[in-house]
Amino acid sequence: MQTIDEALNKLKISKFRAGFALKEKDKAYVREKGMDTIRRHAQDFIRQRLAPAVIPNDGKQTPMHGHPVFIAQHACACCCRGCLNKWYRVPKGSELNERQQEKIVNLLMAWIQYQMQGK
């Protein structure tokens, strides 16, 4: 099992994943709402859009913009079940348990925190 830092370092190697960054508008939204609220949004998005065993629009359920968590999902390869399977070997077709969801949210929040710190 890899750590958050190991996962983030691995993602940096991918030109596609490394191309995602929070814009100033996204950072302002994070500052306005606070990290606790952003975490709750991430928990909701993951529970509703990624955790179900069957997702009718899998591969298209995460917008490319509109919320810092969406950007983080693409940057961290947590945007669809296909990416979760490819990057983290999370099997498709089974519901994500609470621990799996928590790990995804923690990774997304770490990426957002790094972005807020300019890393």
C-alpha positions in Angstrom: 0.0 0.0 0.0 1.4 3.4 -1.0 1.5 6.5 1.0 -0.1 9.8 -0.1 3.3 11.2 -0.9 4.2 8.2 -2.9 0.9 8.4 -4.9 1.4 12.1 -5.5 5.0 11.6 -6.7 3.9 8.8 -9.0 1.2 11.1 -10.5 3.7 13.8 -11.2 5.4 11.5 -13.7 2.3 11.4 -15.8 2.3 14.4 -18.2 -1.6 14.3 -18.2 -2.1 14.2 -14.5 0.7 16.7 -13.8 -1.0 19.2 -16.1 -3.8 19.8 -13.7 -3.5 22.8 -11.3 -5.9 24.9 -9.3 -6.5 28.3 -10.9 -6.6 31.4 -8.7 -10.4 31.3 -8.9 -10.3 27.8 -7.4 -7.8 28.8 -4.7 -10.0 31.7 -3.8 -13.0 29.4 -3.5 -11.0 27.1 -1.1 -9.9 30.1 1.0 -13.5 31.4 1.1 -15.1 28.0 2.0 -12.2 26.6 4.1 -10.7 23.1 4.0 -13.3 21.5 6.2 -16.1 22.5 3.8 -14.0 21.4 0.8 -13.4 18.0 2.5 -17.2 17.6 3.0 -17.7 18.4 -0.7 -15.1 15.8 -1.6 -16.8 13.2 0.7 -20.1 13.9 -1.0 -18.7 13.8 -4.5 -16.9 10.5 -3.9 -19.8 8.9 -2.1 -22.3 9.9 -4.9 -20.2 9.8 -8.1 -17.5 7.2 -7.5 -18.5 4.8 -4.7 -21.5 3.0 -6.3 -20.8 -0.4 -7.8 -22.5 0.6 -11.0 -22.1 4.1 -12.4 -24.1 4.6 -15.6 -21.9 7.4 -17.0 -18.6 6.0 -15.7 -15.7 7.9 -17.3 -17.8 11.0 -17.7 -19.1 11.6 -14.2 -16.4 14.1 -13.1 -16.4 17.5 -14.8 -13.0 19.0 -15.8 -13.7 22.3 -14.0 -16.2 24.0 -11.7 -14.9 22.9 -8.3 -11.4 22.3 -6.8 -12.3 18.7 -5.9 -13.1 18.0 -9.6 -9.7 19.2 -10.6 -8.1 17.2 -7.8 -10.0 14.1 -8.9 -8.5 14.3 -12.4 -5.0 15.2 -11.1 -5.1 12.2 -8.7 -6.7 9.7 -11.1 -9.7 9.4 -8.9 -12.2 10.7 -11.5 -13.8 7.4 -12.6 -13.7 3.7 -11.8 -11.5 3.1 -14.9 -8.8 5.4 -13.5 -9.1 4.0 -10.0 -8.6 0.5 -11.5 -5.6 1.6 -13.7 -3.8 3.6 -11.1 -4.7 1.9 -7.8 -6.1 -1.5 -8.8 -9.5 -0.8 -7.3 -11.8 -3.3 -9.0 -14.7 -2.1 -11.1 -18.2 -3.3 -10.3 -17.9 -3.3 -6.5 -19.0 -0.6 -4.2 -16.3 1.4 -2.5 -16.3 0.9 1.2 -16.0 3.8 3.7 -12.2 3.1 4.2 -11.6 3.3 0.4 -13.6 6.5 0.2 -11.7 8.0 3.1 -8.4 7.2 1.4 -9.5 8.8 -1.8 -10.7 11.9 0.0 -7.4 12.1 2.0 -5.4 12.0 -1.3 -7.6 14.7 -2.9 -7.3 16.9 0.1 -3.5 16.5 0.2 -3.3 17.4 -3.5 -5.5 20.5 -2.8 -3.3 21.5 0.2 -0.1 21.2 -1.9 -1.7 23.4 -4.6 -2.7 26.0 -2.0 0.9 26.0 -0.8 2.2 26.5 -4.3 3.9 23.1 -4.5 
